[in-house]
Amino acid sequence: MFTGLMVKGSTPLTVACEEGNDTIVQLLIDKGCDVNRADGMGSTPLTAASACKGGHDKIVQLLINKGCDVTQADSRGGTPLTAACEGGNDKIVQLLIDKGCDVTQTNGMLKTPLTAACKGGIYKIVQLLINKGCDVNLADGMGSTPLTAAYVNQADGMGSTPLTAACEKDNDRIVQLLIDKGCDINRADGKGSTPSTAACEKGNDRIVQLLIDKGFDVNRSDGCDVNRADGMGSTPLTAACEEGNDRIVKLLIDKGCDVNRADGKGSTPLTVACEEGNDTIVQLLIDKGCDVTQADGMGSTPLTAACRGGNDKIVQLLIDKGCDVTQADRCNVTQAIETNDTPLTAACLRGNEKIVQLLIDKGCDVTQADGMGQTPMTAACRGGNEKIVQLLIDKGCDVTQADGAECTPMTAACRGGNEKTTPITAACREGNAKVVQLLIDKGCDFYQIDNMGHTPLTAACVESRNNLVQLLIQTECDTNQVNGNGDTPLKVTCRGGNENIVQFLLDKGCDVEEKHFNGCL
C-alpha cells in the first residue's frame, strides 16, 4: 500500500513517469504539462528514473513525440542516455541514439553511457554503443574504464556486485555467465546481500539451484552456504519463507538448512512462514523437525505469528502439533510477546472470526490485555469486524470498559485504533462512505490535517477510494489543498496510479504544474 509520502519537489508528471503509467502521463500532457520542465529536485520527466531508468519505453516515446529534448541533462547532470544504459533497456537506448543522443557524453556523476552499460551488464547495449563508435579504452570522469566497470567481482558505488544485481533482477543467463567467468558466489555486496539470499527473495529456484550446484559442500565457506545470513539479517531459508516459494524452501532443506535457526533479525523460518500465512511451507517445516513452541528472537511464537497472518489452517495445525494454549511459557494463547500482541488480540485486530472462535474454544481469556494494554474488545473494534465484537460481547466482554491504554471500544471504533489519525481520515482510508457522510453531517472539519500529515481528501486518494473522492469534492473540498506532507491530491493519486481519480481531479480544475513545498514556484 502506498503511504502518500513523496519526494519533495516532484511534479505530477515526473511522478507519473516514475511510476510508469502512460495513461496518466498522457492525461497530464493533454492538460498542458511541459514535458521539458524540471521539478523541484531538478529532474526532468525523461531523466527522473521515470521513463528511462525505469524502462518505460512507451512513456519515453510519448515524451519525445511531444517535443522532449533527448540531449537535455537535468540540473543534477543526469542524461537520458546514461539513465537508460543503467536501467538496462536496449529499446530505449536505441530510441535515444536514433533521436540524436551523444554516445560519449558524460552525466553529472561523470559516467559515460558505455561504463554505465558495462556496470548494468546488458550485452546488447554494450555492443550497440561500441557499434556507434564508443571508445572501449576510454575512462570516464570517475576513472572507470568499461573493462573495470564490467569486472565480475567489483562492487559499484552503491555497493552492489554484478552477481547480486543479476540475482535480484532474475536474470539466469547473466548469473551463469558471471559464475563461468569466475565470480565469487559467496561474496556479499556492500549492502550485505549475498547472491543466494537475493535469489531466494526473488523466488527464482533455478538460480538458487545453480548457486548450490556451484558450491559443492553447501556448508563450507567456499561453497554457497545455505545457512549464511546476509548483511540485512536474512538467511536464504527465511528469505524463501517470506517470499512463499515452497520449491526453494524444500531445496534448501534438502541441502542441509537448519530449520530452527533464527536469522540476524531474530526471525525463525517457522514464524516467518506462519506470519506470511503459507500453510504448505509451515507443514513442510514441521515435517522437517521445526519446534512449534520455539519463540523467535523477537519473542514471537509460531502461534501468535499465525494469528497475525490470519490463516486458520495454520493455527489449527499448530494446536494439533502440540502448541499448549494454556501454558504461559510455551506456545500460549495468553502469552504476550515483544510485539505486544497476544494470539487473541492479534486475531481480533486481523478480523479473522474462525481463529478468534478457535482460540476462545481452547480457553482464551476474552478480557486479558496484551503488552500495550489492548484488550480483545478494543482490538476487534479497531479491526472493524462486527461479528467478532458480537462474539466477544456474547462471551461477557464489557463494552464500556477502557483498556490499559485508556481507550474505550467506542473510541477504538471511531478512530480506527490510530491515535495519530482523525475519525474522518480513518474512515476515508477504510472506504466507509456512510461514516464519512455521517461525520460531515455532524460538522466534521474535512480540511483538518491529522498527525500523519493527511487531509481526508489525500487519504481517500492514497487508498483509491473513488466514491469518497467524489463525495468530498461535492462537499466543496479544495482539490488543490496541500496536506501536511506538502502533497496535493493530484500528486498522491499520480503516485498511486488511479487513472479515474486523476481524470476526475483534472476535470475539477486541479493545477497540473503545481509543486509542493521544497520545490514550490
Secondary structure, 3 states (H helix, E strand, C coil): CCCCCCCCCCCHHHHHHHHCCHHHHHHHHHCCCCCCCCCCCCCCCCCCCCCCCCCCHHHHHHHHHCCCCCCCCCCCCCCHHHHHHHHCCHHHHHHHHHCCCCCCCCCCCCCCHHHHHHHHCCHHHHHHHHHCCCCCCCCCCCCCCHHHHHCCCCCCCCCCCHHHHHHHCCCHHHHHHHHHCCCCCCCCCCCCCCHHHHHHHHCCHHHHHHHHHCCCCCCCCCCCCCCCCCCCCCCHHHHHHHHCCHHHHHHHHHCCCCCCCCCCCCCCHHHHHHHHCCHHHHHHHHHCCCCCCCCCCCCCCHHHHHHHHCCHHHHHHHHHCCCCCCCCCCCCCCCCCCCCCCHHHHHHHHCCHHHHHHHHHCCCCCCCCCCCCCCHHHHHHHHCCHHHHHHHHHCCCCCCCCCCCCCCHHHHHHHCCCCCCCHHHHHHHHCCHHHHHHHHHCCCCCCCCCCCCCCHHHHHHHCCCHHHHHHHHHCCCCCCCCCCCCCCHHHHHHHHCCHHHHHHHHHCCCCCCCCCCCCCC
